[in-house]
Amino acid sequence: MRESEERLRLAVENAEIGFWDVDVVNDLLIWPTRTKAMFGISADVPVTMADFYAGLHPDDLEATTAAYLAAADPVQRALYEVDYRTVGKEDGVLRWVAAKGRGVFDALGRCLRVAGTALDITARKQAEEALRDLNATLETRIAEAIAEREAAHEALRQSQKMEAMGQLTGGVAHDFNNLLTPIVGSLDMLQRKGVGTEREQRLIAGAAQSAERARVLVQRLLAFARRQPLQSVAVDIALLVAGMGDLVESTTGPQIKVVVNVASDLPSARADPNQLEMALLNLSVNARDAMPDGGTLRISARAEPVGANHRSGLSPGEYIRISVADTGSGMDEVTLARAIEPFFSTKGIGKGTGLGLSMVHGLVSQLGGGLTIQSRLDMGTNIELWLPVSATRAEGVPDHQRAAAGATHQGVALLVDDEEMVRMSTADMLAELGYAIIEANSAEEALRLLDSGTLVDIVVTDHLMPGMTGTDLALRVRLARPQLPILLVSGYAELEGIDAKLPRLTKPFRKDELAATLTSLLH
């Protein structure tokens, strides 16, 4: 008997199984150390059935009690097999127990005892629970992972589309601006000279207007593609916005009430003032079109800090927020989601290029800022431009554009351009301004002329030419003749390799724009 009991003890201990024995006749509960541990009770503490019932989790008490009573019932004599949770009496730890047993009955059918085994299955239950949670959330997590992957792919596609658009726009802009330069310049000169009859002058004016629209279209394409060359300086935003009030009022018409509100002591922003003015004017025109029956247009500017997770998506820092808000028709969610897409327009065929907001978005992005749009259908739209605060204060710069229209110049100009029509048109403008012209069709030819001792007072050169670029030519000339003024003429897309310190005029241009640039260069 001792050997048999030892074998049973070893088997139970090695299997990590506890046993239990309820002596129903004498109302005793026999638990070994392992079973007591499943109820959080120390080995030397005596136990009763009250400890058993008190140790059951409240949610499992009813089912466990019913299973025990069914096993002790002489009629049912059911197999006691139940999983229940215990709450440790001394340690408060929640455990899972798998119990199994049967009743022992005498010849008269009396239940003498109920005995069985108990197994701690906490680890198994936790694993099952984790698996259930995993299965329950698997579909959601897969959906989230797919959505994240699709978002990443979409961002990549948009990036590739933007890069392709930029490359295409850059190439088109260079060729298109070379075509437009003689057209714009020649039409401008014909208008100034009053050539032809009244009808012919109307035809010239119409052609000039179409050329200007083509010029603006290229500007907007390049702004959207973030390929335009910007003259980024410290700009007094308060002065710029306040100064645009009259212009905006004249553009929007008498039905629109224009309110300009600029915060005092506004710091300077880093921006291109000319491009920023064009962007604000564009937004004002959009606001006017959204208020056909009249309304209020508010243009405001104030300094605001940007923190983490800001709606603009910008890096934390100090920014100037310029707001253009209207009380017009507003946009629904579908329109709002596509508002800055290129060529997307709600104005109808022939009433807009669909590049306005794209251009503004591209401009502020290129300046290191951001654009946000808030809009509700029939309640208006608020477009915010966020521009980084400049580390330096804006300085007053004289407006040569106004003073230079009738200015004349003297001396010899060396004109360098590989496009014959562009060279011819620019030469006519320079001649009208008072210059004697020496032409060169390449940078190499210009260098040969200068090296041979040809005396010139200014060099006007195209940038992108076969062989040596205009920028390379300018650097060579500065080494040999550091006092010789040099004006670089470039297409909007020609950013690569251009020295930012070189005075630059973008194609296409009119005579007064050329005169203004030369005046600022020489003075």
Buried (B, 14 or more C-beta within 10 A) or exposed (E): EEEEEEEEEEEBEEEEBBBBBBBBEEEBBEBBEBBBBBBBBEEEEEBEEEBBEEBBBEEBBEEBBEBBBBBBEEEEBBBBEBBBBBBBBEEEEEBBBBBBBBBBBEEEEEBBBBBBBBBBBBEEBEEEEEEEEEEEEEEEEEEEEEEEEEEEEEEEEEEEEBEEBBEEBBEBBBEBBBBBBBBBBBBBBBBEEEEEEEEEBEEBEEBBEEBBEBBBBBBBBBBBBBBBBBEBBBBBBBBBBBEBBEBBBEBBEEEBBBEBEBBEEBBBBBBBBEBBBBBBBBBBBBBBBBBEEBBBBBBBBBBBEBEEEBEBEBEEEEBBBBBBBBBBBBBEEEBBEBBBBBEBBBEEEEEBBBBBBBBBBBBBBBBBBBBBBBBEEEEBBBBBBBBBBBEEEBEEEEEBBEBBBEBEBEEEBBBBBBBEBBBBBBBBBBEBBEBEBBBBBBBBBBBEBBEEEEEBBBBBBBBBBEEBBBBBBBBBBBEEEEEBBBBBBBBBBBBEEBEEEBBBBBBBBBBBBBBBBBBBBBE
